[in-house]
C-alpha cells in the first residue's frame, strides 16, 4: 500500500484522470491527485541581525513575526543557533504589542568576544510552508552568520553622576553624566542591564552632566562625550545601571531579556 502524505489544514485535493501510450502502443489509463494550499494566513519572519554584522556581547537574536504564532513549540523546533565556541543559550517568547509574535535567543551569560554565530530558521520548508497553527503558514526560511565584537560594557551608577566605559575589562572612558529625576517614578533611570538597540545622530537633552539627575530616564552626556560614545557603541552593548530605586521591567522597552534570571528566561521557551 503506498504511503500517504498528510494534507495540511487549508489544503484541498483534486483528482485528475487521463491516458498514456504504453511501450506496446496500447493506451494505459492514468489517475492521480494533487493538493493545492489555501492558507488562512501567511506569516513572515524577520531576523534582527543581518549577515556579516558585528554586535555587542549582550545582543539577543530576535525573530519578529508579522502575525500570531499559535503553535510556538512547532516553530521553535525549526530554529537553531550554532556557535564557534560553546555557548549555552535558549529561545524565549516575548509579548508583542503589535499583534504579531516575537522570539529571542539569549545566551546564559554575555557572549564571548569573537564568537561566530549562525542562526537558522527553517520556517518555510519545501512543500507547503511549515504550519504555525490555526491555518497560518511560514513564507520563507531565514539564516544569518554574524560576529560578537569586543566586550564593551557601561557601568552606570546613577548616584555618581558619571558614566564609565570598559572594554575587555579595562576602563577606556569616564564621562560626566546626568540620569533620570530620582523623585519622579516615571523618570527614574531603571536599574538593571539595558542594551543598546538603536542610535540617533541627534537627540535634544537638558545639559546637567555631572551635577544633577533631571532627565526622563535617559543617560545624558555632553555633545563631545556623547559623540565619542556614539561612535564606539554597537547594537547589543550592555549598559549596567545601578543605584536607582526602580528596577528595569518588561514595560520599559523591547530588550529586557537580561532582567530575568537564567531559570526565569528558560520558562519563556515553548519546549
C-alpha positions as CSV (number, residue, x, y, z in Angstrom):
1,X,0.0,0.0,0.0
2,X,1.5,3.3,-1.0
3,X,2.5,5.8,1.7
4,X,0.2,8.8,2.1
5,X,1.4,12.3,2.8
6,X,-0.7,14.3,5.3
7,X,-2.7,17.1,3.9
8,X,-2.2,20.3,5.9
9,X,-5.1,22.4,7.2
10,X,-6.4,24.7,4.5
11,X,-5.4,22.4,1.6
12,X,-7.8,21.0,-1.0
13,X,-7.4,17.9,-3.1
14,X,-8.2,17.5,-6.8
15,X,-8.4,14.2,-8.8
16,X,-7.2,14.1,-12.5
17,X,-7.5,11.3,-15.0
18,X,-6.1,10.6,-18.5
19,X,-4.3,8.1,-20.7
20,X,-0.8,7.5,-21.9
21,X,0.6,5.2,-24.6
22,X,2.5,2.1,-23.4
23,X,5.6,0.5,-24.9
24,X,3.3,-1.8,-26.9
25,X,1.4,1.0,-28.4
26,X,-1.8,0.4,-26.3
27,X,-3.4,3.2,-24.3
28,X,-2.9,3.0,-20.5
29,X,-5.3,4.7,-18.1
30,X,-3.8,7.1,-15.6
31,X,-5.3,8.6,-12.5
32,X,-3.9,10.8,-9.7
33,X,-4.5,13.5,-7.2
34,X,-2.7,16.8,-6.4
35,X,-3.2,19.1,-3.5
36,X,-3.4,22.9,-3.5
37,X,-2.9,25.0,-0.4
38,X,-5.2,27.8,0.7
39,X,-3.6,29.0,3.9
40,X,-5.7,31.1,6.3
41,X,-2.7,33.5,6.6
42,X,0.9,33.6,5.6
43,X,3.2,34.8,8.4
44,X,6.6,36.3,7.6
45,X,9.5,36.2,10.0
46,X,12.3,38.9,10.1
47,X,15.8,38.4,11.7
48,X,17.2,41.4,13.6
49,X,20.9,40.7,12.9
50,X,21.9,40.6,9.2
51,X,24.8,38.5,7.7
52,X,28.3,39.9,8.3
53,X,27.4,42.3,11.2
54,X,29.4,42.7,14.4
55,X,27.3,43.1,17.5
56,X,27.8,43.6,21.2
57,X,28.1,40.9,23.9
58,X,24.5,41.3,25.2
59,X,22.8,41.2,21.8
60,X,19.8,39.0,21.6
61,X,18.8,37.2,18.4
62,X,15.2,38.2,17.5
63,X,12.8,36.8,15.0
64,X,9.8,39.1,14.6
65,X,6.7,37.5,13.1
66,X,4.2,39.5,11.1
67,X,1.3,37.7,12.7
68,X,0.4,35.4,15.6
69,X,2.2,32.1,16.0
70,X,-0.3,29.8,17.8
71,X,1.9,26.6,17.7
72,X,5.0,28.1,19.2
73,X,6.6,24.7,20.0
74,X,6.4,23.6,16.4
75,X,8.1,26.8,15.2
76,X,10.7,26.7,17.9
77,X,11.8,23.3,16.8
78,X,12.6,24.8,13.4
79,X,15.1,27.3,15.0
80,X,18.7,26.7,15.6
81,X,21.8,28.6,16.8
82,X,25.3,27.3,16.3
83,X,28.5,29.0,17.6
84,X,32.2,28.7,17.0
85,X,32.8,28.2,20.7
86,X,30.4,26.5,23.2
87,X,27.7,29.0,24.3
88,X,24.7,28.0,26.4
89,X,21.5,29.8,25.4
90,X,17.8,29.4,24.9
91,X,14.8,30.8,23.0
92,X,12.2,32.8,24.8
93,X,8.8,34.1,23.5
94,X,8.2,37.7,24.5
95,X,5.0,39.8,24.4
96,X,4.3,41.7,21.2
97,X,2.0,44.7,21.3
98,X,1.8,44.9,17.5
99,X,-0.4,41.8,17.0
100,X,2.4,39.6,15.9
101,X,4.7,37.2,17.8
102,X,8.4,37.5,18.6
103,X,11.0,35.1,19.9
104,X,14.5,35.9,21.3
105,X,17.6,33.7,21.7
106,X,19.7,34.8,24.7
107,X,22.9,33.3,25.9
108,X,23.0,32.4,29.6
109,X,25.9,34.8,30.2
110,X,27.2,37.6,27.9
111,X,28.5,36.3,24.5
112,X,32.3,35.6,24.4
113,X,34.0,38.2,22.3
114,X,35.0,37.0,18.8
115,X,32.3,34.3,18.7
116,X,31.0,33.5,15.2
117,X,27.2,32.8,15.4
118,X,25.0,31.2,12.8
119,X,21.2,31.3,13.2
120,X,18.8,29.3,11.0
121,X,15.1,29.4,10.9
122,X,13.5,26.7,8.7
123,X,10.2,28.4,8.6
124,X,9.1,27.5,5.1
125,X,10.4,24.1,4.2
126,X,10.0,22.6,0.8
127,X,6.3,21.6,0.4
128,X,3.5,23.7,1.8
129,X,5.4,26.0,4.2
130,X,5.5,25.0,7.8
131,X,2.2,25.2,9.7
132,X,2.2,27.7,12.6
133,X,-1.2,26.6,13.8
134,X,-4.8,27.8,13.1
135,X,-4.2,27.8,9.3
136,X,-1.1,30.1,9.4
137,X,2.0,29.2,7.4
138,X,5.6,30.4,7.1
139,X,6.6,32.2,3.9
140,X,10.5,32.0,3.8
141,X,13.5,30.4,5.5
142,X,15.9,32.7,7.4
143,X,19.6,32.5,8.1
144,X,22.4,34.8,9.2
145,X,26.0,34.5,10.3
146,X,27.5,37.3,12.4
147,X,30.3,38.0,14.9
148,X,30.4,39.1,18.5
149,X,32.6,42.1,18.9
150,X,34.8,43.4,21.7
151,X,33.4,43.3,25.3
152,X,32.3,46.9,25.8
153,X,30.3,47.5,29.0
154,X,29.0,50.7,30.5
155,X,28.9,50.7,34.4
156,X,26.4,53.4,35.2
157,X,25.9,54.2,38.9
158,X,23.2,56.9,39.0
159,X,24.4,58.3,42.3
160,X,27.9,59.0,40.9
161,X,26.8,61.4,38.0
162,X,29.5,59.6,36.0
163,X,29.4,57.0,33.1
164,X,32.5,54.8,33.0
165,X,33.1,52.7,29.9
166,X,35.1,49.4,30.0
167,X,36.4,47.5,27.0
168,X,37.6,44.0,27.7
169,X,37.7,44.7,31.4
170,X,39.8,47.9,31.1
171,X,38.3,51.4,31.7
172,X,38.7,53.5,28.5
173,X,36.4,56.5,29.4
174,X,34.7,58.1,32.3
175,X,32.1,60.7,31.2
176,X,30.2,63.2,33.4
177,X,26.6,62.2,33.1
178,X,23.0,63.1,34.1
179,X,20.4,60.4,34.9
180,X,16.6,60.4,35.5
181,X,14.9,62.5,38.1
182,X,15.1,60.3,41.2
183,X,12.0,61.6,43.0
184,X,9.7,61.0,40.0
185,X,8.9,57.3,39.5
186,X,8.1,57.9,35.8
187,X,11.5,59.4,35.2
188,X,13.9,57.3,37.3
189,X,16.7,55.6,35.2
190,X,15.9,52.0,35.8
191,X,18.5,49.8,37.5
192,X,19.4,46.6,35.5
193,X,21.1,45.7,32.3
194,X,19.9,47.8,29.4
195,X,21.0,47.0,25.9
196,X,22.0,49.4,23.1
197,X,19.3,48.9,20.5
198,X,19.4,52.0,18.2
199,X,21.5,55.1,17.6
200,X,20.3,58.7,16.8
201,X,22.7,61.2,15.3
202,X,20.7,64.0,17.0
203,X,18.9,64.0,20.3
204,X,17.9,67.1,22.3
205,X,18.8,66.8,26.0
206,X,18.9,69.1,29.1
207,X,22.6,69.8,29.9
208,X,23.3,68.9,33.5
209,X,26.0,66.3,33.2
210,X,28.0,65.6,36.3
211,X,25.7,67.8,38.6
212,X,22.2,66.5,38.8
213,X,19.7,63.8,37.6
214,X,17.0,65.6,35.7
215,X,16.3,63.5,32.5
216,X,13.2,61.4,31.7
217,X,15.2,58.3,32.3
218,X,17.9,58.6,29.7
219,X,21.6,58.9,30.4
220,X,22.6,62.4,29.3
221,X,26.2,63.2,28.1
222,X,27.7,66.4,26.8
223,X,27.8,66.6,23.0
224,X,31.5,65.7,22.6
225,X,31.3,62.8,25.1
226,X,28.0,61.6,23.5
227,X,29.7,61.7,20.1
228,X,32.7,59.6,21.4
229,X,30.4,57.0,22.9
230,X,28.1,57.0,19.9
231,X,31.0,56.1,17.6
232,X,32.2,53.3,19.9
233,X,28.8,51.7,20.6
234,X,27.4,48.6,18.9
235,X,24.0,47.1,18.8
236,X,23.9,44.8,21.7
237,X,26.4,46.6,24.1
238,X,25.2,46.3,27.7
239,X,24.7,49.3,29.9
240,X,24.6,48.1,33.5
241,X,22.7,50.7,35.6
242,X,22.9,50.6,39.4
243,X,21.9,52.8,42.3
244,X,18.3,53.7,41.4
245,X,15.1,53.0,43.2
246,X,13.3,51.1,40.5
247,X,14.3,48.0,38.5
248,X,14.1,47.7,34.8
249,X,10.9,45.7,33.8
250,X,9.1,44.4,30.8
251,X,7.1,47.6,30.2
252,X,10.3,49.7,30.0
253,X,11.5,48.7,26.5
254,X,11.9,46.0,23.8
255,X,15.1,44.4,25.2
256,X,14.6,43.4,28.8
257,X,16.0,39.9,28.4
258,X,18.8,40.5,30.9
259,X,16.4,41.5,33.7
260,X,15.5,37.8,34.1
261,X,17.5,35.1,35.8
262,X,18.5,32.2,33.6
263,X,15.9,30.0,35.2
264,X,13.2,32.6,34.5
265,X,14.4,33.0,30.9
266,X,14.1,29.3,30.2
267,X,10.5,29.4,31.3
268,X,9.7,31.5,28.2
269,X,10.6,28.6,25.9
270,X,7.7,26.8,24.3
271,X,9.6,23.4,24.5
